[in-house]
Amino acid sequence: MIPALLSGKADILAADMTPTLKRHLKISFCDPWYYVQPCVFTKTGAAFQKPEDANKSDVTVGVLLGSTGETIAKKYLPNAKIKTYKGGGRMIVQALLAGHVDAGVNDDLAVLTVLPDFPPNSVRVLDERLGIGKDPLAFAIRQESVNLWQWINLYFKFARSDGTYDKNIEYWMESTDWKKDH
């Protein structure tokens, strides 16, 4: 996604992207619009009870290539085998259900929003989150796009002040109502 932004094929990356210092060397980020926490998820019935249970040399953990989930998994699960996948969060869940990995690491929002696409009760998100704190999600723009950066930040201020933001978060991210409407 970042190459498309830098080449001018896109003006904005409106995705669930976490601002990092490394990414900020090439692109700019607007103010965070949401916060997520990294989580470990497994097949329902797996023996894992807490994230540390996945930190074993005989455990393979699926992550998205180049994601903050990959960075966090390597930091907090250094003994596990890390297997990277290109694509969206569904890739890790598919790999888990196919038996290619024993667990997955991604942000909780990404996991929870794709789970309704899979058989009910087939995947379990561990209650305890991985790492410390929450990670911001923010839209990315080219560094020279100062006006767009200001406009996006102003848009979210207005949306928060009139309740539009909360309604959209509830509908699109905290429920699955949108799936039956679209």
Buried (B, 14 or more C-beta within 10 A) or exposed (E): EBEEBEEEEBEBBBEBBBBEEEBEEEBBBBBBBBEBBBBBBBBEEBEBEEBBBBBBEEBBBBBBEEBBBBBBBBEBBEEBBBBBBEEBBBBBBBBBBEEEBBBBBBBBBBBBBBBEEBEEEEBBBBEEBBBEEBBBBBBBBBEEBEEBBEEBBEBBEEBEEEEEBEEEBEEEBEEBEEEEEE
